[in-house]
Structures are given as structure tokens and as C-alpha cells.
């Protein structure tokens, strides 16, 4: 059995001026397609939200930006929990124990941001021995300042995350390929 883990699909990432230019405008549609496929098959769904402690963060609990995006409306998750760091394996719930108790040894990962919480969770999942599938086109990220002052674009970060994960921590696949493999 393969779980679907959706990371930080929260409204706060839509707040103008908070994050900078993003990539992959189709990410939310792919997240929704994955969620629908998992729910139709009654497979386990895990929703994780970021609980920022920063007072000015749109992802802080109690702020409208902390809420899940509309693509998750109607979701019937098996588990919902918060985290304050990048990895979903270090959150309010022991995700590793929850998965193992249910005999789940594989998961598909999608959400926001590609190169932070999604990549970190995929790396930890791989290190813990899970068969991780990273749904790259069901993630997105934002431009970041590089250490030399140049901008590292969201598309570059996206591409590098895929290279970092592929064949080391996770299998990187498209939503279309994941859904096609479900039969």
C-alpha cells in the first residue's frame, strides 16, 4: 500500500509579495489529481501543514494563510498534522511510526516548496528505508537569492531538486506517470 503525503499545500503561499516569483503553475491541478486518485481508491492520505512561529508569517496558525488551499477541499485524510521544520518526519506526529504501524513502506510526495519541505521529507523518507516517489510536477517553489547575490530561479531549484533526489533518495516521476501506473 502506498500513501500520498501532501506537504504544506497552504493558502499563505499565494500571498503577494511574501515569496517572490514561483514556477510550475500547474502544480495545484496535479496535487488535486493525485488526491482524487488516492481517495477514489481509498488509499491512505496524509496532509501536513507548516506551523510557522514567525510573527509575520502567513503560515502562522490562526492566520488565513495557514489554511489548506481549495484544491484540498473535500479531502478525507487519514492523518493531518503540523510541523515547525522542513521535514514531515519531525512534526507533531511521529510520521515514521504512523506509517510503519499501518504497514506502509512507500509513499508519493507532493506539495510546497519543492526544494525545502518536499525535498527534505523525501530525503528523510529515503534514509528511513521508504520507497519514495517524488511527484515533481505536483510541487512548486520560488526564486531565491544565491550566496553570490545572483538569483537562483525557481525553475533551477526545481531541476536541481530532481537531480538531488533521483536514484539516491526517491524516484522522480510526473503526475501523469504516477496515475498511469495505478491502473
SULLIN-V209314 format. One record per pair of residues at least 24 apart in sequence whose C-alpha atoms are under 10 Angstrom apart, sorted by sequence separation. I is the first residue (numbers start at 1). J is the second residue. D is the distance in Angstrom with one decimal. If there is no record, write none. Layout:
i->I j->J d->D
i->I j->J d->D
This chain:
i->60 j->84 d->9.7
i->105 j->129 d->7.8
i->106 j->130 d->5.3
i->107 j->131 d->6.5
i->108 j->132 d->6.0
i->109 j->133 d->6.2
i->110 j->134 d->6.6
i->111 j->135 d->8.7
i->114 j->138 d->8.8
i->115 j->139 d->9.1
i->6 j->31 d->7.8
i->47 j->72 d->9.0
i->105 j->130 d->5.2
i->106 j->131 d->4.4
i->107 j->132 d->5.3
i->108 j->133 d->4.6
i->109 j->134 d->5.1
i->110 j->135 d->5.5
i->111 j->136 d->9.0
i->114 j->139 d->5.3
i->115 j->140 d->8.3
i->116 j->141 d->8.4
i->136 j->161 d->8.8
i->104 j->130 d->8.5
i->105 j->131 d->6.3
i->106 j->132 d->5.7
i->107 j->133 d->6.2
i->108 j->134 d->5.9
i->109 j->135 d->5.9
i->110 j->136 d->7.1
i->111 j->137 d->9.4
i->112 j->138 d->8.6
i->113 j->139 d->6.4
i->114 j->140 d->5.2
i->115 j->141 d->6.8
i->136 j->162 d->7.1
i->86 j->113 d->9.5
i->104 j->131 d->9.6
i->105 j->132 d->8.7
i->106 j->133 d->7.8
i->107 j->134 d->8.6
i->108 j->135 d->6.7
i->109 j->136 d->8.5
i->110 j->137 d->8.3
i->111 j->138 d->6.2
i->112 j->139 d->5.5
i->113 j->140 d->5.5
i->114 j->141 d->5.3
i->115 j->142 d->9.1
i->135 j->162 d->9.7
i->6 j->34 d->9.4
i->47 j->75 d->9.0
i->96 j->124 d->9.8
i->110 j->138 d->5.3
i->111 j->139 d->4.8
i->112 j->140 d->5.7
i->113 j->141 d->4.7
i->114 j->142 d->8.8
i->134 j->162 d->8.4
i->5 j->34 d->10.0
i->6 j->35 d->8.5
i->46 j->75 d->9.9
i->47 j->76 d->9.5
i->86 j->115 d->9.8
i->87 j->116 d->8.4
i->88 j->117 d->7.4
i->96 j->125 d->8.3
i->109 j->138 d->8.5
i->110 j->139 d->5.5
i->111 j->140 d->7.2
i->112 j->141 d->6.6
i->113 j->142 d->7.7
i->4 j->34 d->7.8
i->5 j->35 d->9.3
i->45 j->75 d->8.6
i->46 j->76 d->9.2
i->47 j->77 d->6.5
i->51 j->81 d->9.5
i->52 j->82 d->9.5
i->86 j->116 d->6.2
i->87 j->117 d->5.6
i->88 j->118 d->8.5
i->95 j->125 d->9.8
i->100 j->130 d->9.8
i->109 j->139 d->8.8
i->110 j->140 d->9.1
i->111 j->141 d->9.4
i->112 j->142 d->9.7
i->4 j->35 d->7.5
i->45 j->76 d->7.5
i->46 j->77 d->5.6
i->47 j->78 d->8.3
i->48 j->79 d->8.3
i->49 j->80 d->7.8
i->50 j->81 d->8.8
i->51 j->82 d->5.9
i->52 j->83 d->8.2
i->53 j->84 d->7.3
i->85 j->116 d->9.6
i->86 j->117 d->4.3
i->87 j->118 d->7.6
i->89 j->120 d->9.1
i->90 j->121 d->9.0
i->99 j->130 d->9.7
i->134 j->165 d->8.2
i->44 j->76 d->9.3
i->45 j->77 d->4.9
i->46 j->78 d->5.9
i->47 j->79 d->6.3
i->48 j->80 d->5.8
i->49 j->81 d->6.4
i->50 j->82 d->5.7
i->51 j->83 d->5.7
i->52 j->84 d->5.8
i->53 j->85 d->10.0
i->85 j->117 d->7.8
i->86 j->118 d->7.8
i->87 j->119 d->8.4
i->88 j->120 d->8.2
i->89 j->121 d->6.6
i->96 j->128 d->8.1
i->133 j->165 d->9.7
i->134 j->166 d->8.8
i->4 j->37 d->9.8
i->44 j->77 d->7.2
i->45 j->78 d->5.4
i->46 j->79 d->4.9
i->47 j->80 d->4.8
i->48 j->81 d->5.2
i->49 j->82 d->4.8
i->50 j->83 d->5.2
i->51 j->84 d->5.2
i->52 j->85 d->8.3
i->86 j->119 d->8.6
i->87 j->120 d->5.3
i->88 j->121 d->5.6
i->89 j->122 d->9.6
i->132 j->165 d->9.6
i->133 j->166 d->9.5
i->4 j->38 d->7.0
i->42 j->76 d->9.5
i->43 j->77 d->9.5
i->44 j->78 d->5.9
i->45 j->79 d->6.8
i->46 j->80 d->5.9
i->47 j->81 d->6.7
i->48 j->82 d->5.6
i->49 j->83 d->6.4
i->50 j->84 d->5.9
i->51 j->85 d->8.4
i->83 j->117 d->9.9
i->86 j->120 d->6.2
i->87 j->121 d->4.6
i->88 j->122 d->9.1
i->90 j->124 d->9.7
i->96 j->130 d->9.4
i->3 j->38 d->8.0
i->4 j->39 d->9.6
i->36 j->71 d->9.9
i->39 j->74 d->10.0
i->42 j->77 d->10.0
i->43 j->78 d->8.9
i->44 j->79 d->8.3
i->45 j->80 d->8.8
i->46 j->81 d->8.3
i->47 j->82 d->8.6
i->48 j->83 d->7.2
i->49 j->84 d->8.7
i->50 j->85 d->7.6
i->85 j->120 d->9.6
i->86 j->121 d->7.2
i->87 j->122 d->8.3
i->89 j->124 d->7.2
i->134 j->169 d->9.3
i->135 j->170 d->9.8
i->136 j->171 d->9.7
i->137 j->172 d->9.4
i->138 j->173 d->9.7
i->2 j->38 d->9.1
i->35 j->71 d->8.8
i->36 j->72 d->9.4
i->39 j->75 d->7.8
i->42 j->78 d->9.8
i->50 j->86 d->8.2
i->87 j->123 d->8.8
i->88 j->124 d->8.8
i->89 j->125 d->7.8
i->133 j->169 d->9.0
i->134 j->170 d->6.2
i->135 j->171 d->8.6
i->136 j->172 d->6.3
i->137 j->173 d->8.0
i->138 j->174 d->7.7
i->35 j->72 d->7.7
i->39 j->76 d->7.3
i->50 j->87 d->9.8
i->87 j->124 d->7.4
i->88 j->125 d->9.3
i->132 j->169 d->7.1
i->133 j->170 d->5.5
i->134 j->171 d->6.0
i->135 j->172 d->6.2
i->136 j->173 d->6.3
i->137 j->174 d->5.7
i->138 j->175 d->6.7
i->9 j->47 d->8.3
i->10 j->48 d->9.5
i->18 j->56 d->9.8
i->32 j->70 d->9.3
i->33 j->71 d->9.2
i->36 j->74 d->9.6
i->38 j->76 d->10.0
i->39 j->77 d->8.5
i->50 j->88 d->9.0
i->87 j->125 d->9.3
i->131 j->169 d->8.4
i->132 j->170 d->4.7
i->133 j->171 d->4.8
i->134 j->172 d->4.7
i->135 j->173 d->5.3
i->136 j->174 d->6.0
i->137 j->175 d->6.4
i->4 j->43 d->7.8
i->5 j->44 d->8.5
i->6 j->45 d->7.8
i->7 j->46 d->8.5
i->8 j->47 d->7.7
i->9 j->48 d->7.9
i->10 j->49 d->7.0
i->18 j->57 d->8.4
i->32 j->71 d->5.5
i->35 j->74 d->9.9
i->36 j->75 d->8.3
i->38 j->77 d->9.9
i->48 j->87 d->9.9
i->49 j->88 d->8.8
i->89 j->128 d->9.8
i->115 j->154 d->9.1
i->119 j->158 d->9.8
i->126 j->165 d->9.1
i->130 j->169 d->8.9
i->131 j->170 d->6.9
i->132 j->171 d->6.3
i->133 j->172 d->5.9
i->134 j->173 d->6.1
i->135 j->174 d->5.4
i->136 j->175 d->7.7
i->137 j->176 d->9.2
i->3 j->43 d->6.3
i->4 j->44 d->6.3
i->5 j->45 d->6.1
i->6 j->46 d->6.2
i->7 j->47 d->6.4
i->8 j->48 d->5.7
i->9 j->49 d->7.1
i->10 j->50 d->8.1
i->18 j->58 d->8.1
i->31 j->71 d->7.4
i->32 j->72 d->6.9
i->35 j->75 d->7.5
i->48 j->88 d->6.9
i->51 j->91 d->9.6
i->114 j->154 d->9.0
i->129 j->169 d->9.1
i->130 j->170 d->8.8
i->131 j->171 d->8.1
i->132 j->172 d->8.6
i->133 j->173 d->6.8
i->134 j->174 d->8.2
i->135 j->175 d->5.8
i->2 j->43 d->7.0
i->3 j->44 d->4.7
i->4 j->45 d->4.8
i->5 j->46 d->4.7
i->6 j->47 d->5.1
i->7 j->48 d->5.0
i->8 j->49 d->4.5
i->9 j->50 d->8.9
i->28 j->69 d->8.7
i->30 j->71 d->9.6
i->31 j->72 d->8.5
i->32 j->73 d->9.4
i->35 j->76 d->9.3
i->47 j->88 d->9.7
i->50 j->91 d->9.2
i->51 j->92 d->9.9
i->113 j->154 d->9.9
i->116 j->157 d->9.8
i->120 j->161 d->9.9
i->123 j->164 d->9.2
i->127 j->168 d->9.3
i->128 j->169 d->9.7
i->133 j->174 d->9.5
i->134 j->175 d->9.3
i->135 j->176 d->9.3
i->1 j->43 d->7.3
i->2 j->44 d->7.2
i->3 j->45 d->5.7
i->4 j->46 d->6.1
i->5 j->47 d->6.1
i->6 j->48 d->6.2
i->7 j->49 d->6.4
i->8 j->50 d->5.6
i->28 j->70 d->9.2
i->29 j->71 d->7.5
i->35 j->77 d->9.4
i->49 j->91 d->9.5
i->115 j->157 d->6.4
i->119 j->161 d->6.7
i->123 j->165 d->7.1
i->126 j->168 d->7.8
i->127 j->169 d->7.0
i->135 j->177 d->9.2
i->1 j->44 d->8.1
i->2 j->45 d->9.2
i->3 j->46 d->7.3
i->4 j->47 d->8.5
i->5 j->48 d->7.5
i->6 j->49 d->8.6
i->7 j->50 d->8.1
i->8 j->51 d->9.2
i->15 j->58 d->7.5
i->28 j->71 d->6.6
i->32 j->75 d->9.5
i->48 j->91 d->8.8
i->114 j->157 d->7.9
i->115 j->158 d->6.6
i->118 j->161 d->9.4
i->119 j->162 d->8.7
i->122 j->165 d->7.6
i->126 j->169 d->4.6
i->127 j->170 d->9.8
i->135 j->178 d->7.7
i->14 j->58 d->9.3
i->28 j->72 d->9.4
i->48 j->92 d->9.7
i->114 j->158 d->6.2
i->115 j->159 d->9.4
i->125 j->169 d->7.6
i->126 j->170 d->6.3
i->134 j->178 d->9.6
i->12 j->57 d->8.1
i->13 j->58 d->7.7
i->48 j->93 d->9.9
i->113 j->158 d->9.3
i->114 j->159 d->9.6
i->115 j->160 d->8.3
i->116 j->161 d->9.1
i->119 j->164 d->8.7
i->120 j->165 d->9.8
i->123 j->168 d->8.4
i->124 j->169 d->8.0
i->125 j->170 d->8.4
i->126 j->171 d->9.8
i->133 j->178 d->8.5
i->12 j->58 d->4.8
i->13 j->59 d->7.9
i->114 j->160 d->9.9
i->115 j->161 d->5.7
i->119 j->165 d->7.5
i->123 j->169 d->5.3
i->11 j->58 d->8.2
i->12 j->59 d->5.5
i->114 j->161 d->7.1
i->115 j->162 d->9.0
i->122 j->169 d->6.6
i->123 j->170 d->7.4
i->10 j->58 d->9.3
i->11 j->59 d->8.1
i->12 j->60 d->8.8
i->114 j->162 d->8.9
i->121 j->169 d->9.9
i->122 j->170 d->6.6
i->10 j->59 d->7.4
i->46 j->95 d->9.3
i->115 j->164 d->9.7
i->120 j->169 d->10.0
i->122 j->171 d->9.6
i->15 j->65 d->7.7
i->119 j->169 d->9.3
i->8 j->59 d->9.0
i->12 j->63 d->8.4
i->14 j->65 d->8.0
i->119 j->170 d->9.5
i->11 j->63 d->9.7
i->12 j->64 d->7.2
i->13 j->65 d->7.3
i->11 j->64 d->7.2
i->12 j->65 d->3.5
i->13 j->66 d->9.1
i->46 j->99 d->9.9
i->10 j->64 d->9.2
i->11 j->65 d->4.5
i->12 j->66 d->6.0
i->10 j->65 d->6.3
i->11 j->66 d->6.3
i->12 j->67 d->7.6
i->14 j->69 d->9.0
i->44 j->99 d->9.5
i->10 j->66 d->5.8
i->11 j->67 d->5.8
i->12 j->68 d->8.6
i->13 j->69 d->9.1
i->9 j->66 d->9.2
i->10 j->67 d->5.5
i->11 j->68 d->5.8
i->12 j->69 d->8.6
i->8 j->66 d->8.9
i->9 j->67 d->8.5
i->10 j->68 d->4.2
i->11 j->69 d->4.9
i->44 j->102 d->9.6
i->8 j->67 d->9.4
i->9 j->68 d->5.6
i->10 j->69 d->5.0
i->11 j->70 d->8.1
i->8 j->68 d->7.6
i->9 j->69 d->5.9
i->10 j->70 d->8.8
i->44 j->104 d->9.0
i->8 j->69 d->9.2
i->9 j->70 d->9.1
i->10 j->71 d->9.7
i->46 j->107 d->9.8
i->109 j->170 d->9.6
i->9 j->71 d->8.4
i->10 j->72 d->9.2
i->45 j->107 d->9.5
i->50 j->112 d->9.9
i->108 j->170 d->9.5
i->9 j->72 d->7.9
i->44 j->107 d->9.2
i->45 j->108 d->9.7
i->46 j->109 d->9.7
i->48 j->111 d->9.3
i->49 j->112 d->9.9
i->107 j->170 d->9.9
i->108 j->171 d->9.4
i->109 j->172 d->9.7
i->47 j->111 d->9.6
i->108 j->172 d->9.7
i->108 j->173 d->9.6
i->110 j->175 d->9.5
i->6 j->72 d->9.5
i->50 j->117 d->9.0
i->108 j->175 d->9.9
i->108 j->178 d->8.6
i->6 j->77 d->10.0
i->5 j->77 d->9.7
i->4 j->77 d->9.5
i->5 j->79 d->9.4
i->6 j->80 d->9.8
i->8 j->82 d->8.9
i->34 j->108 d->9.0
i->3 j->78 d->9.6
i->5 j->80 d->9.9
i->7 j->82 d->9.7
i->8 j->83 d->9.3
i->34 j->109 d->9.7
i->35 j->110 d->9.9
i->7 j->83 d->9.9
i->34 j->110 d->8.7
i->8 j->86 d->9.8
i->31 j->109 d->9.6
i->7 j->86 d->9.6
i->31 j->110 d->6.7
i->7 j->87 d->9.2
i->8 j->88 d->9.5
i->30 j->110 d->8.9
i->31 j->111 d->7.1
i->7 j->88 d->7.6
i->30 j->111 d->9.7
i->6 j->88 d->9.7
i->28 j->110 d->9.7
i->5 j->88 d->9.0
i->27 j->110 d->8.8
i->28 j->111 d->8.3
i->27 j->111 d->8.0
i->28 j->112 d->9.7
i->27 j->112 d->9.0
i->22 j->113 d->9.8
i->23 j->114 d->9.9
i->3 j->99 d->8.4
i->2 j->99 d->9.8
i->13 j->112 d->8.2
i->13 j->113 d->9.1
i->1 j->102 d->9.2
i->2 j->103 d->9.5
i->3 j->104 d->7.0
i->9 j->110 d->8.8
i->10 j->111 d->9.0
i->34 j->135 d->9.1
i->1 j->103 d->7.7
i->2 j->104 d->6.3
i->3 j->105 d->8.5
i->4 j->106 d->8.9
i->5 j->107 d->6.8
i->6 j->108 d->8.4
i->7 j->109 d->7.5
i->8 j->110 d->9.1
i->9 j->111 d->5.5
i->10 j->112 d->8.1
i->1 j->104 d->5.8
i->2 j->105 d->7.1
i->3 j->106 d->6.5
i->4 j->107 d->5.6
i->5 j->108 d->6.1
i->6 j->109 d->6.1
i->7 j->110 d->6.2
i->8 j->111 d->6.0
i->9 j->112 d->5.9
i->1 j->105 d->7.4
i->2 j->106 d->4.9
i->3 j->107 d->4.5
i->4 j->108 d->4.9
i->5 j->109 d->5.0
i->6 j->110 d->5.1
i->7 j->111 d->4.5
i->8 j->112 d->5.5
i->9 j->113 d->8.8
i->31 j->135 d->8.8
i->34 j->138 d->8.4
i->1 j->106 d->7.0
i->2 j->107 d->4.9
i->3 j->108 d->6.3
i->4 j->109 d->6.1
i->5 j->110 d->6.5
i->6 j->111 d->5.2
i->7 j->112 d->6.0
i->8 j->113 d->7.7
i->30 j->135 d->8.7
i->33 j->138 d->9.1
i->1 j->107 d->8.4
i->2 j->108 d->7.1
i->3 j->109 d->8.6
i->4 j->110 d->7.9
i->5 j->111 d->8.3
i->6 j->112 d->8.4
i->7 j->113 d->8.1
i->30 j->136 d->9.6
i->31 j->137 d->8.6
i->32 j->138 d->8.7
i->7 j->114 d->9.6
i->30 j->137 d->6.9
i->31 j->138 d->5.2
i->27 j->135 d->9.6
i->29 j->137 d->9.6
i->30 j->138 d->5.0
i->31 j->139 d->7.8
i->8 j->117 d->7.9
i->27 j->136 d->8.6
i->28 j->137 d->9.1
i->29 j->138 d->7.7
i->30 j->139 d->8.4
i->7 j->117 d->7.0
i->8 j->118 d->8.7
i->27 j->137 d->5.7
i->28 j->138 d->6.6
i->7 j->118 d->6.5
i->26 j->137 d->7.4
i->27 j->138 d->4.3
i->28 j->139 d->7.8
i->6 j->118 d->8.6
i->24 j->136 d->9.6
i->25 j->137 d->9.3
i->26 j->138 d->7.5
i->27 j->139 d->5.4
i->28 j->140 d->8.9
i->5 j->118 d->9.5
i->24 j->137 d->7.0
i->25 j->138 d->9.6
i->26 j->139 d->8.8
i->27 j->140 d->6.3
i->7 j->121 d->8.7
i->24 j->138 d->8.3
i->25 j->139 d->9.4
i->26 j->140 d->8.8
i->27 j->141 d->9.9
i->24 j->139 d->7.5
i->25 j->140 d->7.8
i->5 j->121 d->9.6
i->23 j->139 d->9.0
i->24 j->140 d->5.6
i->23 j->140 d->5.8
i->24 j->141 d->8.0
i->22 j->140 d->6.9
i->23 j->141 d->6.1
i->24 j->142 d->9.7
i->22 j->141 d->5.5
i->23 j->142 d->6.5
i->21 j->141 d->8.4
i->22 j->142 d->4.1
i->23 j->143 d->8.3
i->20 j->141 d->9.4
i->21 j->142 d->5.4
i->22 j->143 d->6.4
i->19 j->141 d->9.0
i->20 j->142 d->6.0
i->21 j->143 d->5.7
i->22 j->144 d->9.9
i->19 j->142 d->6.4
i->20 j->143 d->6.2
i->21 j->144 d->9.0
i->19 j->143 d->8.0
i->20 j->144 d->8.0
i->19 j->144 d->8.9
i->13 j->141 d->9.5
i->2 j->131 d->8.9
i->3 j->132 d->9.8
i->4 j->133 d->9.5
i->5 j->134 d->10.0
i->13 j->142 d->9.7
i->2 j->132 d->9.3
i->9 j->139 d->9.3
i->23 j->153 d->8.5
i->24 j->154 d->8.7
i->2 j->133 d->9.6
i->22 j->153 d->8.3
i->23 j->154 d->5.5
i->24 j->155 d->8.0
i->6 j->138 d->9.4
i->7 j->139 d->9.1
i->21 j->153 d->8.2
i->22 j->154 d->5.8
i->23 j->155 d->6.0
i->6 j->139 d->9.5
i->20 j->153 d->10.0
i->21 j->154 d->7.3
i->22 j->155 d->8.2
i->23 j->156 d->9.6
i->20 j->154 d->9.4
i->23 j->157 d->9.6
i->24 j->158 d->9.1
i->23 j->158 d->8.2
i->34 j->175 d->7.1
i->37 j->178 d->10.0
i->38 j->179 d->9.5
i->41 j->182 d->9.4
i->33 j->175 d->7.9
i->34 j->176 d->9.3
i->37 j->179 d->7.4
i->33 j->176 d->9.1
i->30 j->174 d->9.0
i->31 j->175 d->8.2
i->34 j->178 d->8.4
i->38 j->182 d->9.5
i->30 j->175 d->6.2
i->34 j->179 d->7.3
i->37 j->182 d->8.6
i->29 j->175 d->9.8
i->30 j->176 d->8.5
i->33 j->179 d->8.4
i->27 j->175 d->9.5
